[in-house]
Amino acid sequence: MVIRKADIIFATSNKGKVELANERLNRYGINITQQTASVQEIQSIDVEEVALHKARQLEGIIKKPFFVEDSGLYIDKLNGFPGALLKPVMDTIKDDHLLKMLSGEENRSACIKSVLAYYDPVSNTEKLFIGIYKGRISEEERGNDTRGWKVSRIFIPDNFEKTLAEMDDDDWARTLEESRKDDHFYKFGEWFSKNNQVPI
């Protein structure tokens, strides 16, 4: 049986994210193309709410199946702060001030949550896919290789003792392998391949 290739739009201005999405989703017969779109981002720590709000602004504008993606950092002791406000918070107060907010705290549990909000205008299907990457916040900034992640110097993944920024290439590869086992791209790819591909 031959499966028709599906083209899905990733609404983002970040070319690197599109390359990663293609790498992750190509195995499911999905080809990702990029489309930039101007959307208004609500100020909320709820990353699901932010992603869904972005997607709904594009319904009726993008005429083909598409998705948007958003991520946030959730710190247990700070009641989930900064959540989806991660970028403006980190751009404003930086790592060291966030660490000061946890000064003396024993519970430093945190997670990175990534959300893919998918919409198909033909079937009017709207669906969220969520990946959660657990870890903890370090007591100080550590490491230099941020690899583009805003929390790399302060986030320690579960089963590791190093921050993301301290990891060598082998550790980084193992971290990615662990995080991708049940992430939002994996969940979307599995769901899409079971529900949307058409034999030809």
Steps between C-alpha positions, in 0.01 A plus 500: 500500500633844405421792726443846360738760642322760712600866490447693823586863566699601807401860577825645635776743411764264638665302218685278749171384651373406154813293433456319832130435431585352159767281659253371758189465281633385163497139618121527530459607138466865598676779313523828690500835321548838666263793499559815699192660649441792731307399810424666830638312801293513817680548831437175682716241675279228349687380191200301373287815511768702320549243223126457447447877486770530233351218292147640516622835367625320190184300435356642180833660405700184433296287263690173550566280807744678731636510850664745739733414784571657837703406806527605862695435819294398803664522842306319774601728788401810300152364424590435138669834435629607248312246283431632150640839607847345489642715218402845633592399855843366404566795271418735789626344824750242365607174665648646817186683609285193439743302717467761776128434509583140598773590748499255793228280351553125515226422249643609166286274280407640161398394153516632148164462328469517121166522321411444134161646402374343175212615282358350179259742324356222280380275783485785756725293727670679789730304727777561754806278552706547815851392589633533856872492575566464874798620698606751763651846531868520594619715789728705274559567132720226352641441153544698181356298211138617506414361155237771473301397810427790736512280811803289403722632781249431777295194393615150598301220333387200702766226518780753449721705730606752235310801372420493130776755441761277668430196284740367242370373166443145631301619803303739281414223254386275786291783644330559166433128460336486842292815450374391158356167611167656586521862387247709307648415158493128575140518621391702198679273253350185653149649503525641148631180345210304650225748415586695188717322246315368195611187304541557124 
